[in-house]
């Protein structure tokens, strides 16, 4: 069986290895958890509202733009680099903190009220609360 010696025994594992090697130079910032989008977000809800938390420490709130169009929430902004006043003698050894423009998009349920949105930024956390439509909320009906 001459052809067996020409190919690795597990061709699929070899293809996966080659794919990892090809993608490795393009990885921007490897981390323990893999590639993570910035800002990290948590999305949850209560019976009365949808709550979104975007964790963006070091971001100027004036540089953040929040829009809600047709049930899609978009968060766009920019975080400036920490060492903006570098000179010839400044050297950077490790740079793991994200700097630059960012954009996160979240699809929302159909029962949100686009006219009842509140956004607050405090201690590096952007909290967006979107009220649900009153018609979509659960009601207790009394029986007579």
Steps between C-alpha positions, in 0.01 A plus 500: 500500500726770375240783508461472879852621563441816294210623715474544874285241674242757610462744214238709684721570800778601263262739320394652834866549596571673169194721542613605850846583368354710219270697731753555779678803344165678460395469864501854642503447872513149634360459848406223735137514387581530130400794286262725689303789354525841660310610690387184673123507544237333715142496375211398721148591577224542750126485434509880461828573318799371305828581674832530315833553675805590289831486689717776351749627759722784390252618239384859495118494516489786249662270241223237531203507262195284578225455240184288486359446152237238411573278799879511459712673765839628380779618730784682323794675662871540536748440778821699481835327557644529850846611386405783268800713601770256390840630403812332357603365839165340588483133422195280528565138596146363531182662370191294584250779550276579206525847352323630193151511353243241599148400399259254663158411360222331700169378355218568743167324550193637324333619820740786584387861499742710288367816668593385851879458494735617774882486488739573786879473518663453839834352609575363154162329457239616249154393620219516246146430615224461240144476628270233359169599340218503751280294269758219510519482879327228696170598662301326765136471397251469778211260461156622603 
